[in-house]
Amino acid sequence: MSTTLEQVEKTAQLSKNNQMSLMIFQVQFSQSDDEPPYYGMNVFKVREVLEGRAYDIAPMPDHNPLIEGMIELRGVYLPVIDLPKWMSFDMTDEEREKSIIIVADFSNNFIGLRVSHIYGVEEKNWSDIHPAGNYNVDVNSNQIVNHTYLENSETLCFILDIEKLLIEAMPAVAEKIFASAKTVESTDVHFSDDMYQKTILFAEDSKSIQKYMGMVFSQLGLKYQGFDDGRQLLDYIDELESLEGVSMVFTDLEMPVASGHTVIKTLKASPRTNKMPIIVHTSMTSDNNSREVLGMGADYFIGKVDTDLIIETIQKVEGSYVEPDIASVG
């Protein structure tokens, strides 16, 4: 499940130009003249694509109904999520036999996603990715975070809120995540008066992750303001008369209108904002991705929903972080 050097270099070049490659797929098979909706995800999250019939599903005890079971892939066991079921579609046994499993990486969580068909890969500008809206199409808009259009057409392509999917399909993981946010208040974490007076700005298009980040900052007693995409964040900063009240910026990478790469480039290119600390908070957690955004000027790179790491990074920005004594920890 490794990404080739060619893929890494291509992805890095696309990112620098505010572009991305979108793998487009369907979760339903066509019925007569009825063309099922199209969905997309960043190719950089995809590790490989498997024929569903080639992998036996091993049952899991006490698992969520959205989890079909586990498959073994070169000695690694992966949960397979029934994506059609999450989207309220049924797949027959015959269709399941013809289906595809997308192996994807989200914050170092490797999962399989059951889909019906891979349409292909298209390169998109992030400015062509638009926030979710109300669609006159038979889809559950609560599961959609953004949308775009298929190349040279007016056919919608929906981008799913994968974080929401993982939280709903793996409630034990979700419980751990939000429990870690809720227990922050009881930890012995203190900041300077200056830090409590300033505001953390963050850009994140997933409503589930927005909620989580808000919980963490609230429990820490820190002021914060969130934005649904990078352009809203940049416009807000541009309109501020003074930046004295801003402590740092957290940004996701995959966002509509303006990606996290654009946020980094824009803030670091301006003498007014180039000293502002930037923390990338993303589910695209490969080493190559980390090197890329740090090379663009981001100050820190952390995987999504790691509460301890968020607190540690805030302390590093403030200058109050103290390395733990390994001897005493052991």
VOBA-1610 file (N, C-alpha, C; in pm, whole numbers, padded with zeros to 5 digits, always signed):
BEGIN
Met+00083-00120+00000Met+00000+00000+00000Met+00086+00125+00000Ser+00180+00130-00095Ser+00271+00243-00102Ser+00241+00327-00224Thr+00266+00456-00213Thr+00245+00548-00323Thr+00374+00561-00401Thr+00366+00552-00533Thr+00487+00559-00614Thr+00542+00700-00615Leu+00674+00711-00642Leu+00740+00841-00647Leu+00677+00929-00754Glu+00639+00868-00866Glu+00576+00945-00974Glu+00444+01006-00928Gln+00365+00928-00854Gln+00238+00979-00802Gln+00261+01094-00704Val+00362+01078-00617Val+00393+01181-00518Val+00432+01311-00585Glu+00521+01302-00685Glu+00568+01422-00755Glu+00452+01491-00828Lys+00366+01410-00891Lys+00251+01467-00963Lys+00157+01537-00866Thr+00130+01471-00754Thr+00040+01528-00654Thr+00096+01657-00597Ala+00227+01659-00569Ala+00291+01778-00514Ala+00280+01894-00612Gln+00300+01865-00742Gln+00292+01970-00842Gln+00150+02024-00853Leu+00051+01934-00850Leu-00088+01978-00854Leu-00122+02066-00735Ser-00075+02025-00616Ser-00104+02100-00494Ser-00051+02242-00502Lys+00070+02255-00555Lys+00132+02388-00564Lys+00053+02479-00656Asn-00020+02419-00751Asn-00100+02498-00845Asn-00247+02502-00805Asn-00275+02472-00677Asn-00412+02471-00625Asn-00501+02374-00704Gln-00444+02257-00736Gln-00518+02154-00809Gln-00513+02022-00732Met-00598+01931-00773Met-00596+01797-00715Met-00649+01699-00818Ser-00616+01571-00800Ser-00671+01465-00883Ser-00785+01399-00808Leu-00898+01387-00873Leu-01018+01334-00810Leu-01051+01197-00871Met-01053+01092-00787Met-01102+00962-00833Met-01254+00964-00825Ile-01317+00934-00938Ile-01463+00944-00948Ile-01521+00803-00957Phe-01626+00778-00880Phe-01685+00646-00874Phe-01836+00656-00853Gln-01902+00540-00863Gln-02045+00531-00833Gln-02066+00422-00728Val-02171+00435-00651Val-02198+00333-00549Val-02321+00250-00584Gln-02384+00280-00698Gln-02496+00202-00749Gln-02467+00160-00892Phe-02524+00047-00932Phe-02516+00005-01071Phe-02631+00068-01149Ser-02607+00093-01277Ser-02710+00155-01361Ser-02830+00063-01376Gln-02948+00122-01370Gln-03072+00049-01390Gln-03144+00111-01510Ser-03151+00038-01620Ser-03211+00086-01746Ser-03151+00222-01784Asp-03236+00324-01792Asp-03186+00457-01834Asp-03150+00545-01715Asp-03160+00491-01596Asp-03134+00569-01475Asp-02983+00569-01443Glu-02919+00683-01458Glu-02776+00693-01432Glu-02752+00732-01287Pro-02686+00646-01208Pro-02663+00676-01067Pro-02572+00798-01049Pro-02578+00863-00933Pro-02492+00979-00906Pro-02344+00941-00906Tyr-02261+01041-00928Tyr-02116+01023-00925Tyr-02060+01085-00797Tyr-01956+01022-00744Tyr-01891+01069-00622Tyr-01740+01074-00645Gly-01672+01151-00562Gly-01528+01163-00582Gly-01452+01172-00451Met-01323+01132-00457Met-01232+01148-00344Met-01093+01174-00398Asn-01013+01242-00319Asn-00877+01276-00359Asn-00797+01149-00386Val-00736+01140-00505Val-00659+01023-00542Val-00546+00997-00441Phe-00494+01103-00380Phe-00381+01086-00289Phe-00419+01007-00165Lys-00550+00993-00138Lys-00594+00911-00025Lys-00612+00764-00065Val-00611+00739-00194Val-00634+00604-00245Val-00502+00528-00250Arg-00500+00410-00193Arg-00380+00328-00195Arg-00385+00224-00306Glu-00500+00165-00330Glu-00518+00074-00442Glu-00666+00043-00459Val-00696-00022-00572Val-00833-00059-00604Val-00837-00210-00626Leu-00933-00278-00560Leu-00940-00423-00562Leu-01071-00470-00624Glu-01067-00587-00688Glu-01190-00652-00731Glu-01257-00715-00609Gly-01382-00679-00585Gly-01450-00728-00466Gly-01455-00880-00458Arg-01474-00946-00571Arg-01490-01092-00571Arg-01361-01165-00531Ala-01248-01096-00536Ala-01120-01161-00508Ala-01088-01170-00360Tyr-01172-01109-00274Tyr-01140-01103-00131Tyr-01259-01149-00048Asp-01234-01252+00031Asp-01337-01301+00121Asp-01350-01207+00241Ile-01472-01184+00281Ile-01499-01098+00396Ile-01508-01184+00522Ala-01420-01157+00617Ala-01423-01229+00744Ala-01513-01151+00840Pro-01608-01218+00903Pro-01700-01147+00994Pro-01628-01091+01116Met-01682-00981+01168Met-01630-00918+01290Met-01737-00926+01398Pro-01703-00970+01518Pro-01803-00976+01626Pro-01838-00835+01675Asp-01966-00815+01702Asp-02015-00689+01761Asp-01976-00567+01678His-01977-00581+01546His-01938-00467+01463His-02061-00385+01423Asn-02036-00263+01380Asn-02141-00176+01331Asn-02198-00233+01200Pro-02328-00223+01176Pro-02386-00277+01052Pro-02325-00218+00925Leu-02263-00101+00935Leu-02199-00042+00817Leu-02067-00111+00783Ile-02013-00188+00876Ile-01889-00262+00851Ile-01925-00402+00805Glu-01887-00436+00682Glu-01917-00570+00629Glu-01835-00676+00702Gly-01713-00643+00738Gly-01619-00736+00799Gly-01477-00694+00763Met-01386-00790+00766Met-01245-00761+00740Met-01197-00838+00617Ile-01103-00777+00544Ile-01032-00850+00439Ile-00884-00849+00475Glu-00813-00951+00428Glu-00668-00957+00449Glu-00599-00915+00321Leu-00514-00815+00331Leu-00440-00764+00216Leu-00292-00768+00249Arg-00223-00868+00198Arg-00079-00886+00221Arg-00044-00881+00370Gly-00120-00955+00447Gly-00092-00966+00590Gly-00151-00857+00675Val-00218-00760+00614Val-00282-00651+00688Val-00434-00669+00681Tyr-00500-00657+00795Tyr-00646-00672+00800Tyr-00712-00534+00796Leu-00807-00519+00703Leu-00873-00390+00683Leu-01024-00406+00699Pro-01088-00314+00768Pro-01235-00316+00771Pro-01290-00267+00637Val-01395-00330+00591Val-01461-00288+00467Val-01594-00222+00502Ile-01609-00098+00460Ile-01731-00023+00489Ile-01829-00037+00372Asp-01952-00068+00406Asp-02057-00081+00305Asp-02106+00059+00269Leu-02037+00120+00172Leu-02070+00258+00135Leu-02212+00270+00081Pro-02261+00176-00001Pro-02401+00186-00045Pro-02500+00190+00072Lys-02476+00105+00173Lys-02568+00102+00287Lys-02567+00235+00361Trp-02449+00296+00377Trp-02439+00426+00444Trp-02522+00531+00371Met-02530+00513+00238Met-02602+00609+00155Met-02743+00563+00123Ser-02790+00461+00199Ser-02928+00411+00188Ser-02957+00346+00054Phe-02854+00284-00005Phe-02873+00206-00128Phe-02849+00059-00097Asp-02922-00027-00167Asp-02903-00171-00149Asp-02822-00227-00266Met-02735-00321-00235Met-02656-00390-00337Met-02695-00538-00333Thr-02733-00595-00447Thr-02767-00737-00451Thr-02639-00820-00441Asp-02656-00949-00416Asp-02540-01038-00410Asp-02466-01039-00543Glu-02541-01034-00651Glu-02479-01033-00784Glu-02399-00905-00806Glu-02456-00793-00763Glu-02385-00666-00777Glu-02261-00663-00688Arg-02274-00718-00568Arg-02160-00722-00476Arg-02044-00802-00537Glu-02079-00906-00612Glu-01979-00989-00678Glu-01903-00908-00784Lys-01971-00811-00845Lys-01909-00729-00950Lys-01850-00599-00896Ser-01858-00578-00767Ser-01821-00449-00708Ser-01670-00432-00695Ile-01632-00312-00653Ile-01493-00272-00635Ile-01473-00230-00490Ile-01354-00258-00436Ile-01317-00210-00303Ile-01203-00110-00318Ile-01227+00013-00277Ile-01122+00116-00278Ile-01051+00111-00143Val-00921+00087-00144Val-00842+00091-00021Val-00791+00233-00004Ala-00828+00295+00107Ala-00796+00437+00128Ala-00733+00458+00266Asp-00660+00568+00277Asp-00589+00603+00400Asp-00642+00737+00450Phe-00700+00735+00571Phe-00748+00858+00635Phe-00683+00868+00772Ser-00591+00964+00786Ser-00519+00982+00912Ser-00459+00851+00962Asn-00395+00781+00868Asn-00329+00653+00899Asn-00428+00543+00939Asn-00555+00562+00909Asn-00655+00457+00923Asn-00682+00399+00784Phe-00639+00276+00761Phe-00659+00213+00631Phe-00793+00139+00632Ile-00877+00171+00533Ile-01010+00112+00526Ile-01040+00072+00382Gly-01137-00016+00366Gly-01188-00048+00234Gly-01326+00013+00217Leu-01352+00069+00100Leu-01482+00128+00070Leu-01544+00053-00047Arg-01660-00007-00025Arg-01729-00083-00130Arg-01798+00015-00226Val-01769+00006-00355Val-01836+00089-00456Val-01873-00002-00573Ser-01952+00050-00664Ser-01995-00032-00777Ser-01903-00020-00897His-01850+00101-00918His-01782+00126-01046His-01685+00243-01032Ile-01567+00231-01089Ile-01472+00342-01096Ile-01489+00410-01231Tyr-01528+00535-01230Tyr-01550+00611-01353Tyr-01417+00655-01414Gly-01325+00701-01329Gly-01196+00747-01378Gly-01136+00852-01287Val-01033+00918-01333Val-00964+01022-01256Val-00964+01151-01337Glu-01000+01261-01272Glu-00999+01391-01337Glu-00923+01490-01251Glu-00848+01578-01315Glu-00777+01684-01242Glu-00867+01806-01231Lys-00870+01861-01109Lys-00959+01973-01081Lys-00882+02086-01014Asn-00922+02209-01042Asn-00878+02322-00960Asn-00964+02325-00835Trp-00903+02361-00721Trp-00983+02370-00598Trp-01091+02477-00610Ser-01069+02573-00699Ser-01173+02675-00720Ser-01295+02616-00790Asp-01280+02496-00848Asp-01393+02428-00911Asp-01468+02338-00813Ile-01418+02329-00690Ile-01485+02250-00586Ile-01570+02346-00504His-01697+02317-00494His-01791+02410-00431His-01854+02349-00306Pro-01886+02434-00208Pro-01950+02383-00086Pro-02083+02315-00118Ala-02121+02223-00030Ala-02247+02149-00050Ala-02366+02244-00049Gly-02467+02207-00122Gly-02589+02286-00127Gly-02710+02196-00132Asn-02822+02249-00176Asn-02942+02168-00192Asn-02948+02121-00337Tyr-02956+01989-00356Tyr-02950+01933-00491Tyr-03084+01870-00529Asn-03120+01891-00652Asn-03241+01828-00705Asn-03206+01690-00762Val-03141+01611-00677Val-03093+01479-00715Val-03120+01386-00597Asp-03137+01257-00627Asp-03168+01160-00521Asp-03041+01123-00445Val-02995+01214-00362Val-02878+01188-00278Val-02905+01242-00138Asn-02833+01189-00041Asn-02843+01239+00096Asn-02742+01351+00114Ser-02790+01475+00112Ser-02698+01590+00116Ser-02626+01602+00249Asn-02676+01536+00355Asn-02607+01542+00484Asn-02472+01471+00480Gln-02453+01384+00381Gln-02329+01309+00370Gln-02232+01372+00271Ile-02274+01482+00212Ile-02192+01548+00109Ile-02129+01674+00168Val-02001+01691+00144Val-01932+01808+00196Val-01908+01912+00086Asn-01884+01864-00037Asn-01857+01954-00150Asn-01910+01890-00278His-01903+01969-00387His-01938+01912-00516His-01857+01980-00626Thr-01853+01913-00741Thr-01793+01970-00861Thr-01872+01913-00979Tyr-01818+01924-01100Tyr-01885+01871-01219Tyr-01787+01784-01297Leu-01840+01680-01362Leu-01755+01599-01447Leu-01702+01684-01561Glu-01586+01648-01608Glu-01517+01727-01710Glu-01604+01746-01834Asn-01610+01872-01878Asn-01684+01908-01999Asn-01831+01864-01995Ser-01891+01876-01879Ser-02032+01839-01869Ser-02097+01917-01756Glu-02228+01902-01743Glu-02303+01962-01633Glu-02346+01856-01534Thr-02279+01740-01538Thr-02311+01630-01447Thr-02244+01652-01313Leu-02323+01652-01206Leu-02270+01674-01072Leu-02183+01557-01027Cys-02079+01590-00952Cys-01996+01490-00885Cys-01986+01533-00739Phe-02037+01448-00650Phe-02044+01482-00509Phe-01921+01432-00434Ile-01871+01513-00342Ile-01757+01474-00260Ile-01808+01446-00120Leu-01785+01325-00075Leu-01844+01278+00051Leu-01767+01328+00173Asp-01839+01341+00283Asp-01778+01376+00411Asp-01728+01245+00474Ile-01604+01207+00437Ile-01551+01078+00481Ile-01531+01075+00632Glu-01496+01189+00692Glu-01482+01192+00838Glu-01614+01156+00906Lys-01724+01207+00851Lys-01857+01174+00904Lys-01884+01025+00888Leu-01845+00969+00774Leu-01862+00826+00750Leu-01786+00743+00854Leu-01659+00778+00878Leu-01579+00702+00972Leu-01635+00711+01113Ile-01683+00828+01151Ile-01740+00846+01285Ile-01866+00761+01301Glu-01948+00753+01194Glu-02072+00676+01203Glu-02049+00527+01188Ala-01949+00488+01107Ala-01923+00346+01084Ala-01841+00284+01196Met-01761+00365+01263Met-01674+00315+01369Met-01701+00392+01497Pro-01814+00369+01561Pro-01853+00447+01679Pro-01753+00438+01793Ala-01681+00327+01804Ala-01581+00316+01911Ala-01469+00418+01890Val-01430+00435+01764Val-01328+00535+01732Val-01382+00675+01759Ala-01506+00698+01717Ala-01568+00829+01738Ala-01580+00861+01887Glu-01621+00761+01965Glu-01635+00781+02109Glu-01502+00819+02172Lys-01396+00752+02126Lys-01262+00782+02178Lys-01220+00923+02141Ile-01249+00963+02017Ile-01212+01096+01969Ile-01280+01204+02052Phe-01414+01196+02062Phe-01487+01302+02130Phe-01469+01295+02282Ala-01441+01174+02334Ala-01411+01164+02477Ala-01281+01236+02507Ser-01183+01225+02416Ser-01055+01293+02438Ser-01074+01444+02437Ala-01170+01492+02357Ala-01197+01636+02354Ala-01266+01680+02483Lys-01359+01597+02531Lys-01435+01633+02651Lys-01349+01633+02778Thr-01244+01549+02780Thr-01162+01538+02901Thr-01047+01638+02904Val-01037+01721+02802Val-00928+01819+02798Val-00933+01910+02920Glu-01055+01948+02961Glu-01072+02044+03071Glu-01009+01994+03200Ser-01006+01862+03217Ser-00952+01806+03342Ser-00800+01789+03338Thr-00739+01816+03224Thr-00594+01801+03215Thr-00526+01926+03272Asp-00404+01909+03314Asp-00329+02019+03375Asp-00256+02098+03266Val-00336+02168+03183Val-00281+02248+03073Val-00315+02394+03097His-00213+02477+03100His-00234+02620+03122His-00153+02700+03021Phe-00208+02813+02982Phe-00141+02900+02887Phe-00123+03038+02950Ser-00049+03122+02881Ser-00029+03259+02927Ser-00158+03339+02910Asp-00169+03449+02983Asp-00287+03536+02969Asp-00301+03584+02826Asp-00187+03608+02761Asp-00189+03656+02622Asp-00256+03555+02530Met-00228+03426+02551Met-00287+03322+02467Met-00438+03314+02488Tyr-00483+03333+02611Tyr-00627+03328+02638Tyr-00700+03448+02578Gln-00630+03559+02560Gln-00691+03677+02504Gln-00700+03672+02352Lys-00612+03596+02289Lys-00609+03589+02143Lys-00702+03480+02090Thr-00723+03479+01959Thr-00817+03387+01895Thr-00744+03294+01798Ile-00779+03166+01804Ile-00731+03070+01705Ile-00829+03069+01588Leu-00776+03080+01467Leu-00859+03070+01348Leu-00838+02932+01285Phe-00946+02871+01238Phe-00926+02743+01169Phe-01022+02729+01051Ala-00973+02662+00946Ala-01053+02636+00827Ala-01070+02485+00813Glu-01195+02441+00804Glu-01226+02298+00798Glu-01364+02281+00737Asp-01375+02199+00633Asp-01504+02187+00566Asp-01592+02074+00621Ser-01537+01984+00700Ser-01618+01878+00759Ser-01685+01928+00886Lys-01818+01920+00890Lys-01892+01966+01008Lys-01856+01883+01131Ser-01829+01754+01112Ser-01793+01668+01224Ser-01661+01713+01286Ile-01564+01745+01203Ile-01433+01787+01254Ile-01441+01928+01310Gln-01524+02013+01251Gln-01546+02146+01308Gln-01596+02134+01453Lys-01691+02046+01473Lys-01747+02025+01607Lys-01639+01978+01703Tyr-01559+01882+01659Tyr-01451+01828+01742Tyr-01351+01937+01780Met-01305+02015+01681Met-01205+02119+01709Met-01261+02225+01803Gly-01387+02261+01780Gly-01450+02358+01870Gly-01455+02308+02013Met-01481+02177+02031Met-01483+02118+02165Met-01345+02128+02231Val-01241+02094+02154Val-01105+02098+02210Val-01068+02239+02254Phe-01089+02336+02167Phe-01051+02474+02199Phe-01135+02528+02316Ser-01264+02494+02316Ser-01351+02540+02425Ser-01306+02483+02559Gln-01276+02353+02561Gln-01232+02289+02685Gln-01100+02346+02734Leu-01018+02394+02642Leu-00891+02456+02679Leu-00910+02601+02726Gly-01031+02654+02706Gly-01058+02792+02744Gly-01004+02892+02644Leu-00981+02848+02521Leu-00924+02935+02418Leu-01033+02986+02324Lys-01019+03110+02282Lys-01110+03166+02184Lys-01078+03109+02046Tyr-01182+03092+01965Tyr-01159+03038+01830Tyr-01268+03085+01736Gln-01237+03079+01607Gln-01336+03108+01504Gln-01309+03016+01386Gly-01414+02945+01341Gly-01398+02849+01232Gly-01456+02898+01102Phe-01404+02844+00992Phe-01447+02880+00858Phe-01463+02752+00775Asp-01556+02754+00680Asp-01587+02634+00602Asp-01488+02608+00489Asp-01408+02706+00453Asp-01309+02685+00347Asp-01197+02787+00360Gly-01092+02766+00281Gly-00974+02852+00290Gly-00999+02994+00247Arg-01089+03014+00151Arg-01116+03151+00102Arg-01182+03234+00211Gln-01279+03176+00284Gln-01343+03250+00393Gln-01241+03290+00498Leu-01150+03200+00530Leu-01045+03230+00628Leu-00956+03344+00580Leu-00910+03336+00455Leu-00821+03439+00401Leu-00891+03575+00393Asp-01017+03574+00353Asp-01092+03700+00344Asp-01107+03763+00483Tyr-01133+03680+00583Tyr-01148+03730+00720Tyr-01017+03794+00768Ile-00906+03727+00744Ile-00776+03780+00786Ile-00746+03910+00712Asp-00780+03912+00584Asp-00752+04031+00502Asp-00831+04152+00552Glu-00948+04129+00610Glu-01032+04240+00656Glu-00997+04287+00797Leu-00913+04212+00869Leu-00874+04254+01003Leu-00784+04377+00999Glu-00816+04475+01080Glu-00730+04594+01086Glu-00596+04562+01150Ser-00597+04470+01246Ser-00475+04430+01315Ser-00476+04280+01335Leu-00358+04218+01332Leu-00345+04074+01355Leu-00303+04043+01498Glu-00301+04146+01582Glu-00256+04127+01720Glu-00345+04030+01797Gly-00472+04019+01755Gly-00565+03934+01828Gly-00569+03790+01780Val-00484+03755+01682Val-00481+03619+01627Val-00358+03547+01680Ser-00378+03430+01737Ser-00264+03355+01791Ser-00202+03261+01689Met-00286+03194+01608Met-00237+03095+01511Met-00350+03055+01419Val-00314+02983+01313Val-00411+02936+01215Val-00398+02784+01200Phe-00510+02714+01214Phe-00518+02572+01178Phe-00588+02563+01043Thr-00536+02481+00953Thr-00602+02466+00824Thr-00601+02321+00777Asp-00716+02279+00725Asp-00724+02152+00654Asp-00657+02173+00517Leu-00627+02065+00446Leu-00572+02079+00311Leu-00682+02072+00206Glu-00772+01976+00217Glu-00876+01958+00117Glu-00999+02042+00153Met-01015+02152+00079Met-01129+02240+00103Met-01173+02302-00028Pro-01302+02335-00040Pro-01350+02399-00163Pro-01298+02542-00175Val-01306+02594-00296Val-01273+02732-00331Val-01124+02759-00316Ala-01071+02749-00194Ala-00927+02767-00172Ala-00879+02658-00076Ser-00783+02578-00121Ser-00733+02467-00040Ser-00638+02517+00068Gly-00597+02424+00155Gly-00498+02459+00256Gly-00366+02502+00196His-00332+02445+00079His-00209+02488+00012His-00216+02635-00025Thr-00333+02680-00070Thr-00350+02822-00102Thr-00342+02908+00023Val-00399+02859+00132Val-00391+02932+00260Val-00245+02952+00299Ile-00165+02845+00292Ile-00024+02855+00329Ile+00050+02953+00238Lys+00035+02934+00107Lys+00107+03020+00012Lys+00069+03167+00027Thr-00060+03193+00045Thr-00108+03331+00055Thr-00056+03398+00182Leu-00067+03331+00294Leu-00025+03391+00421Leu+00127+03409+00427Lys+00201+03313+00374Lys+00346+03322+00380Lys+00403+03419+00277Ala+00325+03452+00174Ala+00374+03543+00070Ala+00360+03689+00109Ser+00277+03719+00209Ser+00252+03857+00248Ser+00335+03896+00370Pro+00408+04008+00364Pro+00483+04055+00481Pro+00394+04076+00603Arg+00267+04102+00579Arg+00173+04128+00689Arg+00143+04000+00767Thr+00142+03886+00699Thr+00096+03762+00762Thr+00202+03652+00766Asn+00322+03677+00713Asn+00416+03565+00699Asn+00475+03516+00831Lys+00450+03588+00940Lys+00496+03540+01071Lys+00386+03466+01147Met+00268+03461+01089Met+00155+03397+01157Met+00176+03245+01158Pro+00175+03182+01276Pro+00195+03037+01281Pro+00082+02961+01210Ile+00121+02864+01126Ile+00023+02786+01052Ile+00040+02639+01088Ile-00069+02576+01133Ile-00069+02433+01164Ile-00162+02364+01065Val-00108+02271+00989Val-00189+02192+00896Val-00249+02075+00974His-00381+02063+00967His-00456+01960+01040His-00532+01880+00935Thr-00483+01761+00900Thr-00533+01693+00782Thr-00539+01542+00801Ser-00624+01477+00720Ser-00627+01331+00717Ser-00531+01276+00613Met-00469+01363+00535Met-00369+01321+00437Met-00231+01323+00504Thr-00201+01215+00577Thr-00090+01218+00673Thr+00036+01147+00627Ser+00056+01132+00496Ser+00179+01066+00452Ser+00300+01155+00477Asp+00418+01092+00487Asp+00543+01168+00507Asp+00567+01264+00391Asn+00532+01222+00271Asn+00553+01309+00154Asn+00466+01434+00163Asn+00344+01416+00208Asn+00255+01530+00223Asn+00307+01626+00330Ser+00357+01569+00438Ser+00414+01650+00546Ser+00531+01733+00495Arg+00623+01668+00425Arg+00740+01741+00373Arg+00698+01852+00278Glu+00597+01823+00197Glu+00552+01921+00099Glu+00500+02048+00164Val+00407+02035+00262Val+00346+02154+00320Val+00443+02227+00412Leu+00531+02154+00480Leu+00633+02221+00562Leu+00730+02296+00472Gly+00757+02240+00354Gly+00844+02308+00259Gly+00780+02433+00203Met+00647+02437+00200Met+00575+02556+00152Met+00570+02665+00258Gly+00604+02631+00383Gly+00606+02734+00487Gly+00520+02708+00607Ala+00441+02598+00606Ala+00362+02566+00726Ala+00457+02538+00842Asp+00415+02572+00962Asp+00502+02557+01079Asp+00491+02418+01141Tyr+00369+02359+01137Tyr+00349+02226+01195Tyr+00252+02148+01108Phe+00264+02016+01115Phe+00179+01925+01038Phe+00132+01815+01130Ile+00000+01804+01150Ile-00053+01701+01241Ile-00172+01631+01177Gly-00190+01503+01212Gly-00304+01427+01164Gly-00431+01470+01235Lys-00543+01448+01171Lys-00671+01489+01228Lys-00706+01411+01354Val-00777+01480+01440Val-00837+01429+01564Val-00737+01359+01656Asp-00621+01419+01672Asp-00524+01375+01773Asp-00519+01486+01878Thr-00603+01473+01980Thr-00619+01580+02079Thr-00488+01615+02148Asp-00413+01514+02191Asp-00287+01540+02261Asp-00191+01617+02172Leu-00188+01583+02043Leu-00096+01650+01951Leu-00140+01793+01923Ile-00270+01817+01921Ile-00320+01954+01904Ile-00274+02040+02022Ile-00294+01988+02144Ile-00252+02063+02263Ile-00102+02087+02262Glu-00026+01982+02230Glu+00120+01993+02226Glu+00163+02099+02124Thr+00096+02102+02009Thr+00133+02198+01904Thr+00100+02341+01946Ile-00014+02360+02012Ile-00047+02494+02063Ile+00059+02540+02163Gln+00103+02449+02248Gln+00208+02481+02345Gln+00339+02516+02275Lys+00369+02448+02166Lys+00491+02478+02091Lys+00483+02617+02029Val+00366+02651+01975Val+00349+02786+01919Val+00368+02891+02027Glu+00311+02864+02144Glu+00322+02959+02255Glu+00463+02963+02312Gly+00536+02853+02299Gly+00670+02844+02356Gly+00672+02785+02494Ser+00559+02722+02536Ser+00552+02667+02672Ser+00566+02515+02675Tyr+00587+02456+02558Tyr+00594+02309+02554Tyr+00725+02260+02614Val+00713+02159+02699Val+00831+02098+02761Val+00835+01951+02722Glu+00946+01908+02664Glu+00961+01768+02624Glu+00948+01679+02749Pro+00868+01571+02737Pro+00853+01482+02853Pro+00984+01411+02885Asp+01001+01384+03012Asp+01121+01311+03058Asp+01097+01163+03029Ile+01169+01111+02927Ile+01147+00973+02885Ile+01172+00875+02999Ala+01273+00903+03079Ala+01305+00813+03190Ala+01191+00805+03289Ser+01130+00922+03320Ser+01022+00921+03417Ser+00896+00861+03359Val+00878+00877+03225Val+00761+00819+03161Val+00771+00667+03162Gly+00895+00618+03136Gly+00915+00474+03136Gly+00902+00418+03275
//
